[in-house]
Structure formats: structure tokens, C-alpha cells
Amino acid sequence: RVTDFYSARKTTPTRGQLYYNFMMIDFADLLRRVGRPVLPKAALPEGLVLTSEADDGVPAPLSVVARAQDSAAAQKVSLAALQE
């Protein structure tokens, strides 16, 4: 498993473009898979990873498929979750 982090820069007053992608490997899951767990056993099933077949096949937000209102809604939900 990997986690992607992106950086974007403003290209116009109303648009941006991704210019950096950092991928972080889930070493805790990797070590669990090879029999060397570094975290306590989870209460829920471990190892469930939904592949691109379970998604729409787009690995990251692309400007051609992402809508501005979706971005605003996602930001609102994310900020609310951080406040909890």
C-alpha cells in the first residue's frame, strides 16, 4: 500500500496544477504481511485493500474529471473532521 501526497501551484488566479507527488509506503502493513507486526492487532479485519477495480480507475484528482464543487465539498468535510 502507498499513500500519495501532492503539491499544487497556482497557474492562474482560479486554477492550479499538481507539480509534486510523494508516495509513502505503508511499512506497518508490509511488516505485518511478512510476519513482523509492529502494531497491536486491529479489531477490524486487516489487509483489506480496495484496488483500482473498486474505484473509478483514477488514482488522483485530475483536472479533467474533478469538479470545483466536489473540491469545495471535500474540503468542507475534511476541515470538519479535523475539528472533531
N, C-alpha and C positions, 0 to 999 in steps of 0.2 A: 504494500500500500504506500501511497505517497500523498502528501499534502502540497498543493500548489499555492504559492504566494505571488502576487502580481504587483507591479508598479505601473502607474499610468502617468502620462504627462499631458497637459493641456495643449491641444493643437490649434484650437480656435476658442473664442470666448464661451462657446456652448458645446464643444466636443473634446474628446480626449482619445488617446491611443495607448494601448499597452506596449511597454518597451522592455520590461524585465520580467522574467519568470524564474522563481526559485522553487525547487522541488525538495521537500523534506521527507526522507524515508521514515516510515513508522518502525523504528528499531525495536520498540517494545513488542509489537506483533511479530516481527521477524524472529526475535529471540524466543517468543512463546512457541512459534511453529517448529523450531528446531529443538524444543525440549528444555530451554533455559529461561523460564519465565522470570521477569524482573518486577512484575506487579502481582498483587494478590489476585486470585481467581475472581472473575467478574460474576455478578449474579445472573446476568443475561448470557445467552449463547455467544461464544467468542468465535472469531474467524469469519463472520458473515461480511462479505464484500459484494456489493452490487456492482457488477461490471457495466460497461457501456451498453450492453444489451438491455439493461433495465432502465436506461436513461434515453435521452433523445440522440445520443451519439456525439453531442457537442461537449468537449472536455472543459471548455472555459467560455466565459461570456464573449461572444463575438459581436461586433457592432452590427453585422448584417442580420443577426437574429435577436439581439437584445433590444427591448423597447425601453424608452425613457421612463415610462410609468412603472414598469417592472423594477427598474433600478431604484426608483423612489420608494416603492413598496418594500423592497428588500432592505433598504437602508433603515426605514422606519421600524421594521420588525427586529432587525439586528440591534439597533440602539435600545429598543425596549427590552430586549433580552439581556443586554449588558447592565441595565438599570435594576434588574431583579436580583 
